[in-house]
Amino acid sequence: MAPDGAVGLTGAVAWLVDGNNVVGAGADGWWHDPVAASARLVQAVAAWCREDADEEAVTIVFDGAPEAALSSLAGGNLRVDFATRRGRDAADDRIVELVDDMVATALPAAAITVVTSDRGLAARLPEAVVVEGAGRFRARVGLARTGQRRAR
């Protein structure tokens, strides 16, 4: 497995983002309004998809019940998904399930990038899956530590 925070992602065709982990990596008061913080993440990732990752499939997975405010922001190559159960590691389980499904349908594990800083989740992934840390991904999609999208 690539080290947490890996950079060389050329050739990645599928990204799975641990949404709650990435939201939690921002010291932006997300805990006051988690849905709004998650929406900021989805909007930043949607812009990144349009600008830089337009040929790659990107799925953001969140814990909890499906949230229409987040699902409505998906489109194009961006999908918003939710854990299929409640409880500890629910989104992690969903990400592992999605990775397993992709590999079972002949997508090479090396073509999958999982975004998380959760070492427990990273350890559950096939060895060839690339892992990018939440902080690095926040910078990649233009989210400053305050949760605001940087001007280009």
N, C-alpha and C positions, 0 to 999 in steps of 0.2 A: 504494500500500500504506500502511496506517496505520502510524504510527511505532511502533517497538519500545516496548512498554509502554503501548499505547493503552488508553484506559479506556472510551469510549462504546460498549459492546457490546450495547446494546439491539437486539433483533431477531436476534441470533445464534441459529442453530438447530443448528449442528454445531461441536463443538470437537474439535480434534486436538492432543494433548499430546505433545511430545517428551519422553518419560519420563526417559530418561537425562540430558537436559539439565536438567530440573527437579530431579531428584534431586541432580545435581552442583552445583546452585546453593545447596544447603543445606550449611553448614559444620557438619555433624553427625557426622562420622566415617563417612559412608556407605561409604567404601572398605574398612572392616573387614568389613562384611557387606552387600554391594550388594543382595542379594535382600530382606533385612529392610528396608533403606532404601526400596527400590522398593515393598514391601508397605505401608510407612507412607504413601507417596504415594498408592497406590491406595485405601487406607482413607480417607484425608482427602478424596480426590476423590469417593469413594462417598458420604460424608456430605454433601458439598457438593451432589452430584447430588440427594440426597433433600431437602435443605433449600432450595436456591436455584436449581437448574438442572434441575428435574424434567421439563421439557418439551423439553429440548435433548439431542441425541445427543452423547455424550462418548466419545472413543476415546483411550486412552493407548497410545502405540507405544514399545516398548522394542527395543534392540539385543539380539542373541543369540538362542539357541534358546528356544522357548517354555518358560516356567516355570510348572508347575502351581500352585505356591503363589500366583502372581499371578493367573493365569487364574481360579482359584476365587473370587477376590474380586469379579469382575465380576458384573453383573446389572442388571436394570432398564434404564435408559438409558446405563449404563456398560459399555463394551467394553474389553478389554485385548487388544492386538495385538502382534505381534512382527515384526521385519524378516524379509523372505522370503529373505534371503541374509546371508552373513557379510561382515565387512570394514568399511572406512571408509565413513561416511555411509550405512550400510545402513538405519537407521531413517529417516533423512532421505529416502532414496529411496522408502521405503514411505509416508511422509507425503505426499510430492509425488504419488505414485500415487493415494492415497486422495482427495486434493484434486481431481486430474484426473478421477477417476471421479465424484465428486460433481457437479462442474461439467458433465460430459458427460451426467448424468442430470437436468439442468435446475435444479440447486440454484445460485442466484446466488452468485458468489464472495464477495460482501459478507455473505452469511449464514454464512460459515465463519470461525472464529477458530482460528489455529494458535498454540499456546503454545510459544515457544522464545526463547532469547537467541542462537541461532546465526544470525549474519548471512548466512552462506552459504546456509542453508536458506531464510531469509526472502527472499533475492534470487531464489530459484527458484520462488516462489509467484506466482500471478496477482496483478496489481496491486490488485484490490479486496479480496483476503483481508485480514482484520484480524490483526495479529500482537500478541500480548501477551507481554511478557518473563517469563522463568522466576521471577524474584524477586517480581514483582507477582502472578503466579498463585499462588505459594506462600503469599503473604499472603491472597489471595482465598479459598483453601481452608483457611486456618487453620494452616498449618505455620509455626511459629516457626523462627528460624535454627538452633535445636537439633534440629529435626526432629520436635518434639512438637506435637500439636494443641493450640491455645490453648483455654482455657476461655471459654465465651461468657458 
